[in-house]
């Protein structure tokens, strides 16, 4: 498709593209898009699909496996714009990988798989509710405190802060923002 796609300025794709025009190095999770632009998380992917198809945005996955959106170009391979990278588990002890991806096909070598014992079972919700950033937030014991973090983890920490902010039983509230090209900051605001 061509790149002459121009969404309505007040539409979700129009507002997201305007945000990225001002912040070309940023990336947003689907939850960030929903929070920042008042959209429903259930249809963020659908609403931004034309911008992805026209190579204006790229949808990928971050290190936490969450979908993220970036401005196409900017060193991002736009040929992958509608093909998110899905990390597949590898067996580090096998001579050959247990899982091989060839195009869209996934091949599993059952002989290369290992059986593990005593691994805790994750509930039906998967990793929902699990917050690997809890120790970071626990350091902020009172409103007005803040911590500088690498900008690389800003989106993941922001998503974790959003989840904590929505938890009525948690009590504390946080704000995460990019300070410069290498630094972001987390504030406890309540």
N, C-alpha and C positions, 0 to 999 in steps of 0.2 A: 504494500500500500504506500501511498505517498505521504509526505510530511506536511501537506497543506491543510491539515486538520485544524480547525479553529472552533473550539467549543464556546457556547454562550458564556459570557464573563461571570454570570451569577450561578452557573451550574457547578457541581462538585468538580468535574475535570478542569473547568475554567479557573476556579479558585485554587486548586492544587497546582496547576501549571503556573499561575501567578506567584504562588508562594515559592516554587522552585526557581522562578526567574529571579527573585530577590535573594534566594538562598540556594545557589546551584550545587553546593557541596553537601547539603543536608540529605537525609534519608528519613522516611516516615514509615512506621508500621501501619497496618490497616487500622489498628486501635488509635494510633496518633491521628490518622486522617479523620476518623470518626469523631474524636474528641475536639480536634482543632477546628473542624468545619461543620460540626453539628450533623453529621451523617450517621446512618445506621451501620454498624459493623457488618451486618448481614449482607449488605449489597455494595460495599465499597469496591470489591473486585469487579462486579458487574458494571458499576458506574464508570470505572476507570478503564474498562477494557478497550474502548475505542482509542483512547490516548495511547495505550500500549500497542494496539494493532497498527497505529499510525507512527510508531516509533518516537513518540514524544516523551513517554515514560517507560521505565523498565521495572518489572516486578521480579523480585528475586527473593532469596531467603537469607536472613542474618545467621549468626553463629548459634542463636537460640532456636533456630528453625521457624521463626516467625516470618510471614511475608512482609517484605519492605518494598517501598516505591522510591525510585530515584529518577532524576532527570536523565533522559537518554542523551547520548553523547558524553561529554565530560569523562572520556576514557572508559565508558561503559560499553560493552559489546551489545549493540542494538539487535543483532541477529538472534540473541537469546531473549529478546524482550518478552515473549510470551511463553518461554520455556523455563520455568523456575528450576534452579539447581536444588536437587533433593539429596542430601548426604545419605549414603547408604552405609550400614555398618560393615566393617571389615574385620576379619579375624587376624590379629597381629601375629599369631603363632603359626599360621598355616604357610606352607611354601608358596601357595597361590591363593589369591583372594577367594573368599567364600561367595562373595556376590560380585558379579560382573555386569556392567551396564553397557549394552551395545545398542546405540540409537535409543529407541524407546523400549526395547526389550530388556528384561532383567533375567539373568541366568544365575541359578544358585547351584553350587557344587556341594551337595549334601555331605560328601566325605570330608570336606574341609571344615565343616561346622563343628564346634566343640560344645559339649554339654557342661553347664555351670551349675553349681549347687549353692544353696544358701544366699541367693540374691533376693533382696526384699521385693515383694510383689507390689506393683504400683496399682492404685485403685482404678476403677472404671473410667475416671476422668483423666487418666494419664498423668501428666506432670502439672495439671491445673492446681493452683493453690501453692505449689512449691515455688519458693522464691529464693534463688541462690544469692540475691542481693541483700537478704535480711541482715547479715552482719554489717553491711555498709549503713543501712538505715538505722540499725541499733546504736551506732556511734553518735547519731544526732539525738541527744537526750532532751533538748529543749528548743522551743522556737527561736529563730534568729541564728542558729548555728548552720554552718555549711561546710561542704567538703569538695575540693577540686578533684575531678576524675578525668581520665583520658577521653578525648572527644570520640574515640572509636567505640566506646561503650555507652555513649549518651543515649542512643535510641533504646537499647535494652534496659538501661536503668530508668529511663523515662516511662517505659511500658510497665515496669515493676512499680514505680511510684504511682502511676495511674491506678493500678490494681489496689495498692494499699490505700489510696485516697478514697476509693469506692467502698472499702471495707468499713462498715459502720462501727464495728467492734474494735478496730485498730486504734482510733483516737487521733493519731498524728496525721498531719498532711504535709506533702512535699511538693517542691517545684524543681524541675531540672531544665537547664538551659545551656546552650553553647556560648562560651565566652570568647574564644578565638579559634584558630585553625587546629590547635592541639589540646585545648582545655575546655571542659564543660564543668558545671558546678551543680551540686545538689543542695537545696536549702530545706530546712524544716521550717514550715511557715505556721504550723499550729500544733 
